[in-house]
Structures are given as C-alpha cells and as structure tokens.
Amino acid sequence: MDEVKQLKTDLHRLTVELIGGCAYCSMISSNIEFKTPIYCTKFTGAMHPTCVDVATCLSCQEYKRGTAVS
C-alpha cells in the first residue's frame, strides 16, 4: 500500500473515532477519496442529512457533546 493511501486510511479511521459519536452524524462514508464523507443531520433533519467535509464537522464541535441537544 503506498504511503499516501495509508495516510488517508489512517486519517479516515481517526475521523471515525473522533466524530463517530456525534448525535448528528448519521453516517461516515468508507470511501477515503470522498470529499464530503460525513452525513450530518444538524441543520437538515434526520430524513435528509447533508454531506459535509471533515473541517466543517470539526468546526461545529457538536462531536464533543456526544448527544444532540433537544
């Protein structure tokens, strides 16, 4: 496995570990080449999650709470 692909794979794994517990995160794509891999329901609701990139998700910081605020 080349180094770039390995780094992307490692980054993806760390992303899943960091934000996977967010109550607004409905799914994280397993495709390491996908530019917006995170399906977020914060602004659009559970029926229509929007795809966001990692930077957007991390800047929101909802992943730190672990559960949605009602």
Backbone hydrogen bonds, N-H to C=O, Kabsch-Sander energy under -0.5 kcal/mol:
donor,donor_aa,acceptor,acceptor_aa,energy
6,Q,2,D,-2.1
7,L,3,E,-2.5
8,K,4,V,-2.4
9,T,5,K,-2.3
10,D,6,Q,-2.5
11,L,7,L,-2.6
12,H,8,K,-2.4
13,R,9,T,-2.2
14,L,10,D,-2.3
15,T,11,L,-2.3
16,V,12,H,-2.5
17,E,13,R,-2.1
18,L,14,L,-2.4
19,I,15,T,-2.9
20,G,16,V,-1.6
22,C,19,I,-1.8
25,C,22,C,-1.0
26,S,24,Y,-0.8
26,S,39,Y,-2.9
27,M,39,Y,-1.0
29,S,37,P,-3.1
32,I,30,S,-0.8
34,F,31,N,-1.4
38,I,52,V,-2.0
39,Y,27,M,-3.0
39,Y,37,P,-0.6
40,C,38,I,-0.8
40,C,50,T,-3.3
41,T,24,Y,-2.6
45,G,41,T,-1.7
48,H,45,G,-0.9
50,T,40,C,-2.9
52,V,38,I,-2.8
57,C,53,D,-2.0
58,L,54,V,-2.8
59,S,55,A,-2.0
60,C,56,T,-1.4
61,Q,57,C,-1.2
64,K,61,Q,-1.2
65,R,62,E,-1.5
66,G,62,E,-1.2
70,S,68,A,-0.5
